[in-house]
Amino acid sequence: QPFDLGDLFGGQVDLGDLFGGRGQPGGGFGGGGRAPQPAKAQDSRIDIEIPFTVAAQGGAHELSLQRNGKLDRLEIKIPAGVDNGSVIRLSGQGQPGGRGGQAGDLLVQIKVGRHPWFRREGCNLLLDVPISPAEAVLGTKVDVPTLSDGNVIVTIPPGTSSGTRLRLRGKGVAHQKTREPGDQFVIVKIVAPREPSDEVHKLYEQIAEKSSDSPRDGLW
C-alpha cells in the first residue's frame, strides 16, 4: 500500500519545511542553509615615522595612502607612550572588499624619530647634562629642560662624579596600559676645558700637587 506523508504528519506536508525552510534558496535537498557571506578583505600594513614628542605625549599625525589610484590623507590618533615597533590598528582602512565584502584593517607600525636632547629607556627619559670640573667638585644648580613641563632647576651635589644619575620623578613617558608616568634622569657629564688659559692650567697643576688621593686607588 502506498505510504502517504500526510497521514504521518496529520495533513499536507511541504518538504521544504523539513529540509531547509519554506521557500528559502538552498532549502530542500539541494542546499546547504544560508548563502555564503562575502569574505573580509586582507589587512594592509604600513610603516611610519613620528616625532619623538608625539610618541611620548600622544597627538594627531597625518599619513598619506595610495588607494584606488589616488592619494588619500588620513589623520590618526597616536596614543601617548608608543615606542618603536608599536602597531596601531585602523579598522576598515585596509584593502577594499570585493563584491560587497568588508574592507580589511590597516596596521600602522611605528618608528620613533630622534630627539636632539632626550633618549628613551622604556618609560624613562634620559638627558645628558655637561658640567665643569669645578662645578662637580663644589656643586652647583643647573637649569635643565623637561619634555612637558619646561625647564626645572636641578641641584648637583658637591663631589658628583661623571655618570651620576639624578632622578626627576614623574617627568618621563606615560605607560601605555597603566598611564603611570616614568621618570626623567639627568646624567651628569664632567667636561674638561679643551684649551685652558695659562692661569687656569697653573691652578689645575696646584690642585694636582695638593691632591693626595686618586680615584683609581684600590680599583685594580
C-alpha positions, 0 to 999 in steps of 0.5 A: 500500500502506498505510504502517504506523508500526510497521514504521518504528519496529520495533513499536507506536508511541504518538504521544504519545511523539513529540509531547509525552510519554506521557500528559502534558496538552498532549502530542500535537498539541494542546499546547504542553509544560508548563502555564503557571506562575502569574505573580509578583505586582507589587512594592509600594513604600513610603516611610519615615522613620528616625532619623538614628542608625539610618541611620548605625549600622544597627538594627531599625525597625518599619513598619506595612502595610495588607494584606488589610484589616488592619494588619500590623507588620513589623520590618526590618533597616536596614543601617548607612550608608543615606542618603536615597533608599536602597531596601531590598528585602523579598522576598515582602512585596509584593502577594499572588499570585493563584491560587497565584502568588508574592507580589511584593517590597516596596521600602522607600525611605528618608528620613533624619530630622534630627539636632539636632547632626550633618549628613551629607556622604556618609560624613562627619559634620559638627558645628558647634562655637561658640567665643569670640573669645578662645578662637580667638585663644589656643586652647583644648580643647573637649569635643565629642560623637561619634555612637558613641563619646561625647564626645572632647576636641578641641584648637583651635589658637591663631589658628583662624579661623571655618570651620576644619575639624578632622578626627576620623578614623574617627568618621563613617558606615560605607560601605555596600559597603566598611564603611570608616568616614568621618570626623567634622569639627568646624567651628569657629564664632567667636561674638561676645558679643551684649551685652558688659559695659562692661569687656569692650567697653573691652578689645575697643576696646584690642585694636582700637587695638593691632591693626595688621593686618586680615584683609581686607588684600590680599583685594580 
